[in-house]
Amino acid sequence: MKNLLFVTVLIVALPALVCATSRRDYYYGADLASSEQADQSAKGELPDLGEVDSLLSLEETVAYALAANPQIAAAKSRWEAALSRPKVVSSLPDPAVGVTYFGEQIETRNGPIRGGITLSQRLPWLGKLKTKSKIAQSKAGVFEERYESTRLVVTSRVKQTYFELYWITKAITITRSNVGLLKQLEKVAQIKYATGKVPQQDVLKAQVEISKLQNDLDTFLEMKTTVEAKLNALLGRSPEAPLGDPEGSEFETLTLDLDSLYKLAKASSPELSLHRQLIEKAEGELKLAKLDYFPDFAVGVQYQQIDLGAPMAPQEGLDAWSVMFSMSLPIWWGKKRAGVSEAETKTLSERFAYSDRENMLLFEVKDSYFRINTAQRQIILYKESLIPRAEQSLRVSEESYKADKTDFLNLIDSQRMLLHFQLAYERAQADFQQNLAGLEEIVGAKLPESKSK
């Protein structure tokens, strides 16, 4: 009896001791890793994006977002968690141990049976654990592609918000400049009115235009605070955190043609890679469903303690042991066939989903490509033709008004036209950069550009 109790305590206590030690080491390692990550974060110096009178660099802003955006950190953590799953599903199930004690002892030829211990291990059919591991690896690949896609999405949003802030900043500067210009024209009108050369209506028109532009300026200033808050959110910062003004960027042209963009999108898009991983995962689940037609096994050993019995028995008190073997009987074929059919349908569904996403992706590439071309054409038109002519028209109108050769309405119209073209030019600049950022998100790669002449 003492031998049986000792062996029982040993079998039960040893795994518990090992588990407790492993758990302690695991949590100690996790705490250590967290501490190291905290130290690395503390050491990592992110750029100051809110220095007084500083320009906000696009490269520094994107780098800041990639390091501090919580959405990216969450996606990376989910991917890292999924990387541990293949080891979990590819390991054998835990062995089972059982202890038997007979209240009413069973008499045998060698003596009464006091109790026994059973140790067993379940063994899945060959290939099942390997297939589960491949499924888990494909699922980890899905999370990896989602992480890469999240980086691209955040980068694109940061760039688009950055250039929206750039446009608003330019609009504020242009509007202020035009307010100053109108105030000068108002003084000219007041002088001419004081000498009786023009009616008071000219002065009032100038004042109305100044009030309208001042209202536009106030609107732009409010828009700027909203866009700054959005950019700060993407950077993982407080909405009120200070930001410098975006620096200007040279106009660049896209060098790749549409066919090259199609090829790049098919090769580099994380979304297509994600769908390929989903197809691999579904194919692995189909293989696993087919393996369910085969049985699983279990092996074990049993030890029984026999007390002293009849004194003349040749093997009195000799303990007994035995080896066990069992297997499952996968006889419910209807359930197996349903599982295989479900996996086949899911695999087919994932292939259709891949084809659909590829088609939509190519459409998005084409749509962005022509949006970029439109913005490029508008930039050249405003820069080389419309704005120079509008500036010339305003100068001629101003000189003619001073010389009493035109009325104030023509002068105001010339000023309005120049303001419209200046704002439209900066809007086209921002649209080009925003569409370019969107296209980079779609194709999943940085696009080569060339400086415009």
Protein Blocks (a to p, Z undefined) as FASTA:
>chain_A
ZZmmmmmmmmmmmmmmmmmmmmmmmmmmmmmmmmmmmmmmmmpccddfkbghiacdfklm
mmmmmmmmmklmmmmmmmmmmmmmmmmmmpccdddddddddfbacddfkbccfbdcdddd
ddddehklmmmmmmmmmmmmmmmmmmmmmmmmmmmmmmmmmmmmmmmmmmmmmmmmmmmm
mmmmmmmmmmmmmnopacfklmmmmmmmmmmmmmmmmmmmmmmmmmmmmmmmmnopafkl
ccdddddddddddfbdfklmmmmmmmmmmklmmmmmmmmmmmmmmmmmmmmmpccddddd
dddddddddfkbmkgoiacddddddddddfblmlmmmmmmmmmmmmmmmmmmmmmmmmmm
mmmmmmmmmmmmmmmmmmmmmmmmmmmmmmmmmmmmmmmmmnopacfklmmmmmmmmmmm
mmmmmmmmmmmmmmmmmmmmmnopacdddddZZ
